Amino acid sequence: MDYKLELVLLPVADVDRAKAFYSEQLGFAVQVDHRAGEDFRVVQLNPPGSACSISIGTGITSAEPGSVVGLHLVVGDLQAAVAELAGRGVPVSQPRHLTGEGWQPGVDPGHRDHNSFADFTDPDGNGWVLQEVGYGRRAAYGMAFG
């Protein structure tokens, strides 16, 4: 039995502001923007190369805007992803990696999978983590962002 994660709901205060951030600054593709009356709107967006989408909107979740943290986006080249997002105006942290002595600045020198990270938040404070996996094997994981 396969269990495929399809959709993650993100609580936001301003749907249009969040849609612009995710589509224009992060490069997520807008799949759906549907309204049903004054109290329901759903916007579904896909990160480049991902089978899982996010949804923002009104009437889709009771969670507080900015309350989601720790969502991971896997990238093949963390340094390139950080540079690209910073160039798009996303306030992304500098890369860091974990060693036996704790967190160290920069990307893991050996580019070991699941060991290099950077962070950013959306305009509401929902927290995202970039995680490097597949460095040098981009064909398997796709490019950083589209």
Buried (B, 14 or more C-beta within 10 A) or exposed (E): EEEEEEEEBBBBEBBEBBBEBBBEBBBBBEEEBEBEEEEEBBBBBBBBBBEEBBBBBBEBBEEEBBEBEEBEBBBBBBBBBBEBBBEBEBEBBEBBBBEEEEEBEEBBEEBBBEBBBBBBBBBBBBBBBBBBBBBEEBEEBBBBBE
